[in-house]
């Protein structure tokens, strides 16, 4: 691993900020919120996007280097340590504002170090990767994500059949409900179809989604046993914040982009025109290159450290953090993004 590859260590600043918030409290209680939605957006407006791609030889070196994988899997103990540490700290004598800050911090960590990393790992084969993804998703109560994302979203992106492709003119607030409900329902439908194709009952023990659901129930039960109703509610609230952030990301990744329906009734193949891309360097680092989303949809199995800038792909005017903030104000979002959507839906 070359010195420039160590930039991905910066991703650990997100969980570190959450840990420091618990240690220092007071004004520091919102450290992760400030890092994610104040410092990063400002810095990404100053630092120009980097559209350079790796040379083929360097790409192969990165692909074979297992240290990039280790950076992902290290997030599993980090997530659970911060989860239970936060649940312990909030039981102390804290001001309501401090609890609020720690709640938001935890939600952001569960979204970035949890769901986002699970997304990367979940695209990889093998039982250990599936277990790792499930462990990272469980605190967010979004264990069904991997099934719907891999089998559903990547197939139906840019079509009305995809619950996480935001429609043109759809606000993020309306989108949230349809996305959260749609992902959950689609995941169970897909898992049932898998069982039916194997000639098994829908609720067969080999249905992964059942085990994932039981894991999540067990985790919630541990919250209650450890701290009662207050800690259970706190844990559920953190989960809601985390998957809300995920769906905010989904919203900006595909807003308004549509695949054309062919005379045959099928949709055109997924191309570089069906995902919003962002080459803003800090967002790429903190989200393990998720922001190079166009290449991810063209090559879903490509590892994060080798994802490329794709020419002619739709480009977000700002990085992911700033785009999420802009989406929270629909009139501003529509004024900036709708002309860009029209330019690509030709």
ZADO-1210 file (C-alpha; in nm, 4 decimals, padded with zeros to 6 digits):
<atoms>
<atom x="00.0000" y="00.0000" z="00.0000" code="UNK" pos="1"/>
<atom x="00.1503" y="00.3328" z="-00.1090" code="UNK" pos="2"/>
<atom x="00.1451" y="00.6443" z="00.1044" code="UNK" pos="3"/>
<atom x="-00.1360" y="00.7990" z="-00.1011" code="UNK" pos="4"/>
<atom x="-00.3540" y="00.4960" z="-00.0282" code="UNK" pos="5"/>
<atom x="-00.3469" y="00.5794" z="00.3414" code="UNK" pos="6"/>
<atom x="-00.6019" y="00.8509" z="00.2675" code="UNK" pos="7"/>
<atom x="-00.8768" y="00.5969" z="00.3427" code="UNK" pos="8"/>
<atom x="-00.7704" y="00.6073" z="00.7068" code="UNK" pos="9"/>
<atom x="-00.9452" y="00.9455" z="00.7145" code="UNK" pos="10"/>
<atom x="-01.2750" y="00.7553" z="00.7045" code="UNK" pos="11"/>
<atom x="-01.2116" y="00.6589" z="01.0676" code="UNK" pos="12"/>
<atom x="-01.2398" y="01.0261" z="01.1651" code="UNK" pos="13"/>
<atom x="-01.6165" y="00.9804" z="01.1592" code="UNK" pos="14"/>
<atom x="-01.6291" y="00.7148" z="01.4343" code="UNK" pos="15"/>
<atom x="-01.3407" y="00.8876" z="01.6162" code="UNK" pos="16"/>
<atom x="-01.5401" y="01.2112" z="01.6313" code="UNK" pos="17"/>
<atom x="-01.8287" y="01.0169" z="01.7846" code="UNK" pos="18"/>
<atom x="-01.5991" y="00.8696" z="02.0497" code="UNK" pos="19"/>
<atom x="-01.4503" y="01.2101" z="02.1356" code="UNK" pos="20"/>
<atom x="-01.7995" y="01.3553" z="02.1641" code="UNK" pos="21"/>
<atom x="-01.8778" y="01.1019" z="02.4372" code="UNK" pos="22"/>
<atom x="-01.5564" y="01.1834" z="02.6194" code="UNK" pos="23"/>
<atom x="-01.5807" y="01.5623" z="02.6064" code="UNK" pos="24"/>
<atom x="-01.9598" y="01.6195" z="02.5876" code="UNK" pos="25"/>
<atom x="-02.0844" y="01.9784" z="02.6114" code="UNK" pos="26"/>
<atom x="-02.0485" y="02.1597" z="02.2808" code="UNK" pos="27"/>
<atom x="-01.8473" y="01.8642" z="02.1519" code="UNK" pos="28"/>
<atom x="-02.1567" y="01.6407" z="02.1665" code="UNK" pos="29"/>
<atom x="-02.2373" y="01.7272" z="01.8040" code="UNK" pos="30"/>
<atom x="-01.8836" y="01.6600" z="01.6726" code="UNK" pos="31"/>
<atom x="-01.9840" y="01.4012" z="01.4126" code="UNK" pos="32"/>
<atom x="-02.2729" y="01.6144" z="01.2884" code="UNK" pos="33"/>
<atom x="-02.0400" y="01.9110" z="01.2425" code="UNK" pos="34"/>
<atom x="-01.7778" y="01.6977" z="01.0683" code="UNK" pos="35"/>
<atom x="-02.0269" y="01.5383" z="00.8282" code="UNK" pos="36"/>
<atom x="-02.2529" y="01.8328" z="00.7468" code="UNK" pos="37"/>
<atom x="-02.0444" y="02.1442" z="00.8101" code="UNK" pos="38"/>
<atom x="-01.6740" y="02.0755" z="00.7620" code="UNK" pos="39"/>
<atom x="-01.7019" y="01.8259" z="00.4749" code="UNK" pos="40"/>
<atom x="-01.9415" y="02.0348" z="00.2611" code="UNK" pos="41"/>
<atom x="-01.7283" y="02.3458" z="00.3087" code="UNK" pos="42"/>
<atom x="-01.4023" y="02.1669" z="00.2303" code="UNK" pos="43"/>
<atom x="-01.5505" y="01.9964" z="-00.0763" code="UNK" pos="44"/>
<atom x="-01.6468" y="02.3362" z="-00.2142" code="UNK" pos="45"/>
<atom x="-01.2854" y="02.4447" z="-00.1796" code="UNK" pos="46"/>
<atom x="-01.1060" y="02.1275" z="-00.2928" code="UNK" pos="47"/>
<atom x="-01.1658" y="02.0592" z="-00.6654" code="UNK" pos="48"/>
<atom x="-01.2996" y="01.7163" z="-00.7733" code="UNK" pos="49"/>
<atom x="-01.0412" y="01.4594" z="-00.8794" code="UNK" pos="50"/>
<atom x="-01.1350" y="01.2805" z="-01.2022" code="UNK" pos="51"/>
<atom x="-00.8098" y="01.0903" z="-01.2469" code="UNK" pos="52"/>
<atom x="-00.8231" y="00.7129" z="-01.2848" code="UNK" pos="53"/>
<atom x="-00.5629" y="00.4529" z="-01.1958" code="UNK" pos="54"/>
<atom x="-00.3301" y="00.3070" z="-01.4544" code="UNK" pos="55"/>
<atom x="-00.4193" y="-00.0595" z="-01.5315" code="UNK" pos="56"/>
<atom x="-00.1108" y="-00.1923" z="-01.3515" code="UNK" pos="57"/>
<atom x="-00.1789" y="00.0208" z="-01.0428" code="UNK" pos="58"/>
<atom x="-00.5443" y="-00.0859" z="-01.0487" code="UNK" pos="59"/>
<atom x="-00.4439" y="-00.4524" z="-01.0350" code="UNK" pos="60"/>
<atom x="-00.2079" y="-00.3843" z="-00.7456" code="UNK" pos="61"/>
<atom x="-00.4835" y="-00.2146" z="-00.5501" code="UNK" pos="62"/>
<atom x="-00.7317" y="-00.4888" z="-00.6293" code="UNK" pos="63"/>
<atom x="-00.4976" y="-00.7570" z="-00.4933" code="UNK" pos="64"/>
<atom x="-00.3975" y="-00.5680" z="-00.1773" code="UNK" pos="65"/>
<atom x="-00.5884" y="-00.7185" z="00.1158" code="UNK" pos="66"/>
<atom x="-00.5253" y="-00.4153" z="00.3361" code="UNK" pos="67"/>
<atom x="-00.8061" y="-00.2363" z="00.1530" code="UNK" pos="68"/>
<atom x="-01.0369" y="-00.5188" z="00.2632" code="UNK" pos="69"/>
<atom x="-00.9082" y="-00.4975" z="00.6200" code="UNK" pos="70"/>
<atom x="-01.0045" y="-00.1302" z="00.6320" code="UNK" pos="71"/>
<atom x="-01.3629" y="-00.2371" z="00.5672" code="UNK" pos="72"/>
<atom x="-01.3861" y="-00.5262" z="00.8134" code="UNK" pos="73"/>
<atom x="-01.2320" y="-00.3202" z="01.0929" code="UNK" pos="74"/>
<atom x="-01.5535" y="-00.1206" z="01.0917" code="UNK" pos="75"/>
<atom x="-01.7434" y="-00.4144" z="01.2447" code="UNK" pos="76"/>
<atom x="-01.5816" y="-00.3943" z="01.5927" code="UNK" pos="77"/>
<atom x="-01.5730" y="-00.0146" z="01.5662" code="UNK" pos="78"/>
<atom x="-01.9473" y="00.0072" z="01.5012" code="UNK" pos="79"/>
<atom x="-02.0396" y="-00.2243" z="01.7877" code="UNK" pos="80"/>
<atom x="-01.7987" y="-00.0610" z="02.0301" code="UNK" pos="81"/>
<atom x="-01.9414" y="00.2847" z="01.9578" code="UNK" pos="82"/>
<atom x="-02.2961" y="00.1517" z="01.9636" code="UNK" pos="83"/>
<atom x="-02.2750" y="00.0014" z="02.3114" code="UNK" pos="84"/>
<atom x="-02.0474" y="00.2759" z="02.4421" code="UNK" pos="85"/>
<atom x="-02.3064" y="00.5345" z="02.3368" code="UNK" pos="86"/>
<atom x="-02.5909" y="00.3362" z="02.4922" code="UNK" pos="87"/>
<atom x="-02.3936" y="00.3237" z="02.8175" code="UNK" pos="88"/>
<atom x="-02.3001" y="00.6937" z="02.8197" code="UNK" pos="89"/>
<atom x="-02.6528" y="00.8238" z="02.7515" code="UNK" pos="90"/>
<atom x="-02.7751" y="00.6504" z="03.0666" code="UNK" pos="91"/>
<atom x="-02.5690" y="00.8967" z="03.2682" code="UNK" pos="92"/>
<atom x="-02.6661" y="01.2401" z="03.3952" code="UNK" pos="93"/>
<atom x="-02.6582" y="01.4291" z="03.0653" code="UNK" pos="94"/>
<atom x="-02.8283" y="01.7411" z="02.9369" code="UNK" pos="95"/>
<atom x="-03.0968" y="01.6706" z="02.6766" code="UNK" pos="96"/>
<atom x="-02.8877" y="01.8512" z="02.4142" code="UNK" pos="97"/>
<atom x="-02.5932" y="01.6227" z="02.4837" code="UNK" pos="98"/>
<atom x="-02.8133" y="01.3152" z="02.4396" code="UNK" pos="99"/>
<atom x="-02.9461" y="01.4601" z="02.1152" code="UNK" pos="100"/>
<atom x="-02.5951" y="01.5162" z="01.9844" code="UNK" pos="101"/>
<atom x="-02.4822" y="01.1663" z="02.0747" code="UNK" pos="102"/>
<atom x="-02.7949" y="01.0232" z="01.9118" code="UNK" pos="103"/>
<atom x="-02.7276" y="01.2068" z="01.5849" code="UNK" pos="104"/>
<atom x="-02.3606" y="01.1097" z="01.5982" code="UNK" pos="105"/>
<atom x="-02.4474" y="00.7433" z="01.6409" code="UNK" pos="106"/>
<atom x="-02.6964" y="00.7579" z="01.3548" code="UNK" pos="107"/>
<atom x="-02.4318" y="00.9031" z="01.1225" code="UNK" pos="108"/>
<atom x="-02.1754" y="00.6397" z="01.2231" code="UNK" pos="109"/>
<atom x="-02.4283" y="00.3583" z="01.1705" code="UNK" pos="110"/>
<atom x="-02.4970" y="00.4993" z="00.8233" code="UNK" pos="111"/>
<atom x="-02.1365" y="00.5562" z="00.7139" code="UNK" pos="112"/>
<atom x="-01.9320" y="00.2888" z="00.8923" code="UNK" pos="113"/>
<atom x="-02.2324" y="00.0546" z="00.9085" code="UNK" pos="114"/>
<atom x="-02.4713" y="00.0588" z="00.6125" code="UNK" pos="115"/>
<atom x="-02.2250" y="00.2074" z="00.3654" code="UNK" pos="116"/>
<atom x="-01.9530" y="-00.0472" z="00.4445" code="UNK" pos="117"/>
<atom x="-02.2127" y="-00.3269" z="00.4442" code="UNK" pos="118"/>
<atom x="-02.3076" y="-00.2166" z="00.0939" code="UNK" pos="119"/>
<atom x="-01.9494" y="-00.2665" z="-00.0254" code="UNK" pos="120"/>
<atom x="-01.9039" y="-00.5994" z="00.1542" code="UNK" pos="121"/>
<atom x="-02.2506" y="-00.7195" z="00.0570" code="UNK" pos="122"/>
<atom x="-02.1563" y="-00.7198" z="-00.3101" code="UNK" pos="123"/>
<atom x="-01.8875" y="-00.9795" z="-00.2417" code="UNK" pos="124"/>
<atom x="-01.9450" y="-01.3535" z="-00.2459" code="UNK" pos="125"/>
<atom x="-01.9010" y="-01.5957" z="00.0417" code="UNK" pos="126"/>
<atom x="-02.0781" y="-01.6700" z="00.3683" code="UNK" pos="127"/>
<atom x="-01.8352" y="-01.4599" z="00.5761" code="UNK" pos="128"/>
<atom x="-01.9084" y="-01.1529" z="00.3666" code="UNK" pos="129"/>
<atom x="-02.2837" y="-01.2081" z="00.4019" code="UNK" pos="130"/>
<atom x="-02.2473" y="-01.2425" z="00.7790" code="UNK" pos="131"/>
<atom x="-02.0269" y="-00.9321" z="00.7946" code="UNK" pos="132"/>
<atom x="-02.2790" y="-00.7278" z="00.5982" code="UNK" pos="133"/>
<atom x="-02.5637" y="-00.8514" z="00.8199" code="UNK" pos="134"/>
<atom x="-02.3724" y="-00.7558" z="01.1357" code="UNK" pos="135"/>
<atom x="-02.3119" y="-00.4048" z="01.0034" code="UNK" pos="136"/>
<atom x="-02.6753" y="-00.3603" z="00.8990" code="UNK" pos="137"/>
<atom x="-02.8404" y="-00.4996" z="01.2130" code="UNK" pos="138"/>
<atom x="-02.7998" y="-00.1871" z="01.4331" code="UNK" pos="139"/>
<atom x="-02.9740" y="00.0117" z="01.1581" code="UNK" pos="140"/>
<atom x="-03.2605" y="-00.2394" z="01.1351" code="UNK" pos="141"/>
<atom x="-03.1879" y="-00.2534" z="00.7623" code="UNK" pos="142"/>
<atom x="-03.0663" y="-00.6096" z="00.7217" code="UNK" pos="143"/>
<atom x="-03.3016" y="-00.6534" z="00.4277" code="UNK" pos="144"/>
<atom x="-03.1006" y="-00.3930" z="00.2331" code="UNK" pos="145"/>
<atom x="-02.8450" y="-00.6297" z="00.0797" code="UNK" pos="146"/>
<atom x="-03.1034" y="-00.8587" z="-00.0798" code="UNK" pos="147"/>
<atom x="-03.3100" y="-00.5778" z="-00.2291" code="UNK" pos="148"/>
<atom x="-03.0051" y="-00.3789" z="-00.3371" code="UNK" pos="149"/>
<atom x="-02.8144" y="-00.6611" z="-00.5072" code="UNK" pos="150"/>
<atom x="-03.1049" y="-00.8413" z="-00.6709" code="UNK" pos="151"/>
<atom x="-03.3567" y="-00.5608" z="-00.7104" code="UNK" pos="152"/>
<atom x="-03.2003" y="-00.2155" z="-00.7277" code="UNK" pos="153"/>
<atom x="-02.9146" y="-00.3035" z="-00.9620" code="UNK" pos="154"/>
<atom x="-03.1607" y="-00.4674" z="-01.2008" code="UNK" pos="155"/>
<atom x="-03.4394" y="-00.2097" z="-01.1917" code="UNK" pos="156"/>
<atom x="-03.2490" y="00.1169" z="-01.1321" code="UNK" pos="157"/>
<atom x="-03.3906" y="00.4032" z="-01.3384" code="UNK" pos="158"/>
<atom x="-03.7306" y="00.2364" z="-01.3809" code="UNK" pos="159"/>
<atom x="-04.0672" y="00.2675" z="-01.1998" code="UNK" pos="160"/>
<atom x="-04.0022" y="-00.0785" z="-01.0486" code="UNK" pos="161"/>
<atom x="-03.7119" y="00.0530" z="-00.8402" code="UNK" pos="162"/>
<atom x="-03.8273" y="00.1986" z="-00.5065" code="UNK" pos="163"/>
<atom x="-03.5035" y="00.3934" z="-00.4581" code="UNK" pos="164"/>
<atom x="-03.4934" y="00.5750" z="-00.7904" code="UNK" pos="165"/>
<atom x="-03.6416" y="00.9126" z="-00.7010" code="UNK" pos="166"/>
<atom x="-03.8868" y="01.0425" z="-00.9582" code="UNK" pos="167"/>
<atom x="-03.8442" y="01.3771" z="-01.1312" code="UNK" pos="168"/>
<atom x="-04.0103" y="01.6442" z="-00.9172" code="UNK" pos="169"/>
<atom x="-04.0432" y="01.4125" z="-00.6144" code="UNK" pos="170"/>
<atom x="-03.9352" y="01.5757" z="-00.2895" code="UNK" pos="171"/>
<atom x="-03.7029" y="01.3928" z="-00.0557" code="UNK" pos="172"/>
<atom x="-03.9771" y="01.3902" z="00.2099" code="UNK" pos="173"/>
<atom x="-04.2264" y="01.2093" z="-00.0112" code="UNK" pos="174"/>
<atom x="-03.9493" y="00.9841" z="-00.1390" code="UNK" pos="175"/>
<atom x="-03.8449" y="00.8726" z="00.2095" code="UNK" pos="176"/>
<atom x="-04.1709" y="00.6931" z="00.2820" code="UNK" pos="177"/>
<atom x="-04.1953" y="00.5212" z="-00.0551" code="UNK" pos="178"/>
<atom x="-03.8291" y="00.4157" z="-00.0453" code="UNK" pos="179"/>
<atom x="-03.8252" y="00.2749" z="00.3089" code="UNK" pos="180"/>
<atom x="-04.1509" y="00.0856" z="00.2540" code="UNK" pos="181"/>
<atom x="-04.0549" y="-00.0256" z="-00.0968" code="UNK" pos="182"/>
<atom x="-03.7124" y="-00.1599" z="-00.0006" code="UNK" pos="183"/>
<atom x="-03.8606" y="-00.3607" z="00.2873" code="UNK" pos="184"/>
<atom x="-04.1429" y="-00.5120" z="00.0814" code="UNK" pos="185"/>
<atom x="-03.9224" y="-00.5837" z="-00.2214" code="UNK" pos="186"/>
<atom x="-03.6622" y="-00.7574" z="-00.0055" code="UNK" pos="187"/>
<atom x="-03.9169" y="-01.0002" z="00.1358" code="UNK" pos="188"/>
<atom x="-04.0706" y="-01.0594" z="-00.2071" code="UNK" pos="189"/>
<atom x="-03.7289" y="-01.1402" z="-00.3510" code="UNK" pos="190"/>
<atom x="-03.6405" y="-01.3714" z="-00.0622" code="UNK" pos="191"/>
<atom x="-03.9714" y="-01.5584" z="-00.1071" code="UNK" pos="192"/>
<atom x="-03.9021" y="-01.6003" z="-00.4796" code="UNK" pos="193"/>
<atom x="-03.5609" y="-01.7424" z="-00.3996" code="UNK" pos="194"/>
<atom x="-03.7217" y="-02.0030" z="-00.1741" code="UNK" pos="195"/>
<atom x="-03.9875" y="-02.0874" z="-00.4335" code="UNK" pos="196"/>
<atom x="-03.7253" y="-02.1381" z="-00.7043" code="UNK" pos="197"/>
<atom x="-03.5492" y="-02.3803" z="-00.4706" code="UNK" pos="198"/>
<atom x="-03.8741" y="-02.5662" z="-00.4078" code="UNK" pos="199"/>
<atom x="-03.8813" y="-02.4640" z="-00.0411" code="UNK" pos="200"/>
<atom x="-04.1446" y="-02.2961" z="00.1792" code="UNK" pos="201"/>
<atom x="-04.1190" y="-01.9193" z="00.2043" code="UNK" pos="202"/>
<atom x="-04.0225" y="-01.9306" z="00.5703" code="UNK" pos="203"/>
<atom x="-03.7683" y="-02.2089" z="00.5322" code="UNK" pos="204"/>
<atom x="-03.4688" y="-02.1977" z="00.7677" code="UNK" pos="205"/>
<atom x="-03.2408" y="-02.1328" z="00.4687" code="UNK" pos="206"/>
<atom x="-03.4084" y="-01.7964" z="00.4074" code="UNK" pos="207"/>
<atom x="-03.1337" y="-01.5494" z="00.5052" code="UNK" pos="208"/>
<atom x="-03.3802" y="-01.2727" z="00.5708" code="UNK" pos="209"/>
<atom x="-03.5365" y="-01.4670" z="00.8565" code="UNK" pos="210"/>
<atom x="-03.2006" y="-01.5025" z="01.0327" code="UNK" pos="211"/>
<atom x="-03.1212" y="-01.1366" z="00.9740" code="UNK" pos="212"/>
<atom x="-03.4564" y="-01.0378" z="01.1235" code="UNK" pos="213"/>
<atom x="-03.3945" y="-01.2580" z="01.4278" code="UNK" pos="214"/>
<atom x="-03.0532" y="-01.0963" z="01.4704" code="UNK" pos="215"/>
<atom x="-03.2115" y="-00.7537" z="01.4726" code="UNK" pos="216"/>
<atom x="-03.4780" y="-00.8606" z="01.7231" code="UNK" pos="217"/>
<atom x="-03.2078" y="-01.0046" z="01.9494" code="UNK" pos="218"/>
<atom x="-03.0114" y="-00.6804" z="01.9277" code="UNK" pos="219"/>
<atom x="-03.3171" y="-00.4740" z="02.0201" code="UNK" pos="220"/>
<atom x="-03.3881" y="-00.7125" z="02.3092" code="UNK" pos="221"/>
<atom x="-03.0333" y="-00.6589" z="02.4362" code="UNK" pos="222"/>
<atom x="-03.0975" y="-00.2829" z="02.4389" code="UNK" pos="223"/>
<atom x="-03.4028" y="-00.3310" z="02.6568" code="UNK" pos="224"/>
<atom x="-03.2326" y="-00.5723" z="02.8922" code="UNK" pos="225"/>
<atom x="-02.9317" y="-00.3435" z="02.9279" code="UNK" pos="226"/>
<atom x="-03.1130" y="-00.0150" z="02.9827" code="UNK" pos="227"/>
<atom x="-03.4874" y="-00.0535" z="02.9688" code="UNK" pos="228"/>
<atom x="-03.7364" y="00.1256" z="02.7470" code="UNK" pos="229"/>
<atom x="-03.5349" y="00.4465" z="02.7186" code="UNK" pos="230"/>
<atom x="-03.2328" y="00.2699" z="02.5703" code="UNK" pos="231"/>
<atom x="-03.4534" y="00.0647" z="02.3371" code="UNK" pos="232"/>
<atom x="-03.6152" y="00.3826" z="02.2050" code="UNK" pos="233"/>
<atom x="-03.2730" y="00.5474" z="02.1746" code="UNK" pos="234"/>
<atom x="-03.1379" y="00.2525" z="01.9742" code="UNK" pos="235"/>
<atom x="-03.4395" y="00.2485" z="01.7429" code="UNK" pos="236"/>
<atom x="-03.4130" y="00.6252" z="01.6920" code="UNK" pos="237"/>
<atom x="-03.0457" y="00.5888" z="01.5963" code="UNK" pos="238"/>
<atom x="-03.1431" y="00.3181" z="01.3480" code="UNK" pos="239"/>
<atom x="-03.4071" y="00.5436" z="01.1902" code="UNK" pos="240"/>
<atom x="-03.1547" y="00.8252" z="01.1554" code="UNK" pos="241"/>
<atom x="-02.9046" y="00.5889" z="00.9927" code="UNK" pos="242"/>
<atom x="-03.1376" y="00.4446" z="00.7296" code="UNK" pos="243"/>
<atom x="-03.2816" y="00.7910" z="00.6680" code="UNK" pos="244"/>
<atom x="-02.9310" y="00.9049" z="00.5758" code="UNK" pos="245"/>
<atom x="-02.8985" y="00.6022" z="00.3484" code="UNK" pos="246"/>
<atom x="-03.2187" y="00.6935" z="00.1671" code="UNK" pos="247"/>
<atom x="-03.1030" y="01.0549" z="00.1399" code="UNK" pos="248"/>
<atom x="-02.7971" y="00.9211" z="-00.0402" code="UNK" pos="249"/>
<atom x="-03.0132" y="00.6988" z="-00.2606" code="UNK" pos="250"/>
<atom x="-03.2233" y="01.0037" z="-00.3430" code="UNK" pos="251"/>
<atom x="-02.9324" y="01.2102" z="-00.4730" code="UNK" pos="252"/>
<atom x="-02.7693" y="00.9138" z="-00.6501" code="UNK" pos="253"/>
<atom x="-03.0458" y="00.8560" z="-00.9043" code="UNK" pos="254"/>
<atom x="-03.2837" y="01.1512" z="-00.8823" code="UNK" pos="255"/>
<atom x="-03.4913" y="01.1837" z="-01.1987" code="UNK" pos="256"/>
<atom x="-03.2695" y="00.9674" z="-01.4214" code="UNK" pos="257"/>
<atom x="-03.4739" y="00.7245" z="-01.6295" code="UNK" pos="258"/>
<atom x="-03.4071" y="00.4269" z="-01.8528" code="UNK" pos="259"/>
<atom x="-03.6064" y="00.4269" z="-02.1728" code="UNK" pos="260"/>
<atom x="-03.8598" y="00.1553" z="-02.2394" code="UNK" pos="261"/>
<atom x="-03.7896" y="-00.0226" z="-02.5678" code="UNK" pos="262"/>
<atom x="-04.0520" y="-00.1369" z="-02.8223" code="UNK" pos="263"/>
<atom x="-04.0012" y="-00.4903" z="-02.6902" code="UNK" pos="264"/>
<atom x="-04.1344" y="-00.3799" z="-02.3523" code="UNK" pos="265"/>
<atom x="-03.7951" y="-00.4188" z="-02.1866" code="UNK" pos="266"/>
<atom x="-03.5857" y="-00.1323" z="-02.0583" code="UNK" pos="267"/>
<atom x="-03.2597" y="-00.0201" z="-02.2143" code="UNK" pos="268"/>
<atom x="-02.9432" y="-00.1475" z="-02.0496" code="UNK" pos="269"/>
<atom x="-02.8023" y="00.0449" z="-01.7555" code="UNK" pos="270"/>
<atom x="-02.5529" y="00.2990" z="-01.8854" code="UNK" pos="271"/>
<atom x="-02.3373" y="00.5815" z="-01.7563" code="UNK" pos="272"/>
<atom x="-02.6401" y="00.8128" z="-01.7840" code="UNK" pos="273"/>
<atom x="-02.8379" y="00.6475" z="-01.5026" code="UNK" pos="274"/>
<atom x="-02.6408" y="00.7441" z="-01.1884" code="UNK" pos="275"/>
<atom x="-02.5278" y="01.0776" z="-01.0513" code="UNK" pos="276"/>
<atom x="-02.1527" y="01.0710" z="-00.9990" code="UNK" pos="277"/>
<atom x="-01.9356" y="01.2756" z="-00.7631" code="UNK" pos="278"/>
<atom x="-01.5573" y="01.2911" z="-00.7772" code="UNK" pos="279"/>
<atom x="-01.5256" y="01.5183" z="-00.4740" code="UNK" pos="280"/>
<atom x="-01.2266" y="01.3718" z="-00.2943" code="UNK" pos="281"/>
<atom x="-01.3362" y="01.3832" z="00.0698" code="UNK" pos="282"/>
<atom x="-01.6746" y="01.2262" z="00.0027" code="UNK" pos="283"/>
<atom x="-01.4994" y="00.9529" z="-00.1904" code="UNK" pos="284"/>
<atom x="-01.2725" y="00.8807" z="00.1047" code="UNK" pos="285"/>
<atom x="-01.5277" y="00.8959" z="00.3855" code="UNK" pos="286"/>
<atom x="-01.7761" y="00.6792" z="00.1933" code="UNK" pos="287"/>
<atom x="-01.5217" y="00.4347" z="00.0471" code="UNK" pos="288"/>
<atom x="-01.5714" y="00.5606" z="-00.3100" code="UNK" pos="289"/>
<atom x="-01.9500" y="00.5179" z="-00.3036" code="UNK" pos="290"/>
<atom x="-01.9731" y="00.8571" z="-00.4709" code="UNK" pos="291"/>
<atom x="-01.8187" y="00.7137" z="-00.7871" code="UNK" pos="292"/>
<atom x="-02.1580" y="00.5617" z="-00.8289" code="UNK" pos="293"/>
<atom x="-02.1718" y="00.5447" z="-01.2057" code="UNK" pos="294"/>
<atom x="-01.8885" y="00.2931" z="-01.2288" code="UNK" pos="295"/>
<atom x="-02.0396" y="00.0972" z="-00.9397" code="UNK" pos="296"/>
<atom x="-02.3602" y="00.0448" z="-01.1375" code="UNK" pos="297"/>
<atom x="-02.1719" y="-00.0468" z="-01.4513" code="UNK" pos="298"/>
<atom x="-01.9447" y="-00.2913" z="-01.2624" code="UNK" pos="299"/>
<atom x="-02.1126" y="-00.3872" z="-00.9337" code="UNK" pos="300"/>
<atom x="-01.8357" y="-00.6296" z="-00.8346" code="UNK" pos="301"/>
<atom x="-01.5539" y="-00.3790" z="-00.8780" code="UNK" pos="302"/>
<atom x="-01.3886" y="-00.3108" z="-00.5410" code="UNK" pos="303"/>
<atom x="-01.4120" y="00.0388" z="-00.3989" code="UNK" pos="304"/>
<atom x="-01.0403" y="00.1147" z="-00.4280" code="UNK" pos="305"/>
<atom x="-01.0494" y="00.0661" z="-00.8070" code="UNK" pos="306"/>
<atom x="-01.3704" y="00.2509" z="-00.8987" code="UNK" pos="307"/>
<atom x="-01.3237" y="00.4947" z="-01.1861" code="UNK" pos="308"/>
<atom x="-01.4466" y="00.8277" z="-01.3116" code="UNK" pos="309"/>
<atom x="-01.6697" y="00.7625" z="-01.6139" code="UNK" pos="310"/>
<atom x="-01.6784" y="01.0180" z="-01.8912" code="UNK" pos="311"/>
<atom x="-02.0219" y="01.1514" z="-01.9922" code="UNK" pos="312"/>
<atom x="-02.1771" y="01.0444" z="-01.6606" code="UNK" pos="313"/>
<atom x="-02.4125" y="01.2895" z="-01.4857" code="UNK" pos="314"/>
<atom x="-02.2120" y="01.4916" z="-01.2343" code="UNK" pos="315"/>
<atom x="-02.3472" y="01.6274" z="-00.9081" code="UNK" pos="316"/>
<atom x="-02.2573" y="01.9954" z="-00.8705" code="UNK" pos="317"/>
<atom x="-02.1602" y="01.9338" z="-00.5076" code="UNK" pos="318"/>
<atom x="-02.0385" y="01.6417" z="-00.2993" code="UNK" pos="319"/>
<atom x="-02.2756" y="01.4045" z="-00.1206" code="UNK" pos="320"/>
<atom x="-02.2975" y="01.5923" z="00.2143" code="UNK" pos="321"/>
<atom x="-02.3794" y="01.9232" z="00.0461" code="UNK" pos="322"/>
<atom x="-02.6192" y="01.7516" z="-00.1954" code="UNK" pos="323"/>
<atom x="-02.8105" y="01.5960" z="00.0952" code="UNK" pos="324"/>
<atom x="-02.8386" y="01.9342" z="00.2648" code="UNK" pos="325"/>
<atom x="-02.9605" y="02.0894" z="-00.0603" code="UNK" pos="326"/>
<atom x="-03.2172" y="01.8115" z="-00.1079" code="UNK" pos="327"/>
<atom x="-03.3675" y="01.8961" z="00.2321" code="UNK" pos="328"/>
<atom x="-03.4861" y="02.2211" z="00.0735" code="UNK" pos="329"/>
<atom x="-03.6861" y="02.0947" z="-00.2274" code="UNK" pos="330"/>
<atom x="-03.7291" y="02.4321" z="-00.4064" code="UNK" pos="331"/>
<atom x="-03.3512" y="02.4784" z="-00.4056" code="UNK" pos="332"/>
<atom x="-03.2896" y="02.1175" z="-00.5088" code="UNK" pos="333"/>
<atom x="-03.5376" y="02.1354" z="-00.7968" code="UNK" pos="334"/>
<atom x="-03.3991" y="02.4678" z="-00.9212" code="UNK" pos="335"/>
<atom x="-03.0433" y="02.3289" z="-00.9339" code="UNK" pos="336"/>
<atom x="-03.1080" y="01.9689" z="-01.0395" code="UNK" pos="337"/>
<atom x="-03.4138" y="01.9688" z="-01.2647" code="UNK" pos="338"/>
<atom x="-03.2368" y="02.1398" z="-01.5588" code="UNK" pos="339"/>
<atom x="-02.9557" y="01.8849" z="-01.5253" code="UNK" pos="340"/>
<atom x="-03.2031" y="01.5955" z="-01.5220" code="UNK" pos="341"/>
<atom x="-03.3639" y="01.7225" z="-01.8429" code="UNK" pos="342"/>
<atom x="-03.0232" y="01.7398" z="-02.0071" code="UNK" pos="343"/>
<atom x="-02.9634" y="01.3673" z="-01.9457" code="UNK" pos="344"/>
<atom x="-03.3144" y="01.2296" z="-02.0071" code="UNK" pos="345"/>
<atom x="-03.2953" y="01.2859" z="-02.3809" code="UNK" pos="346"/>
</atoms>
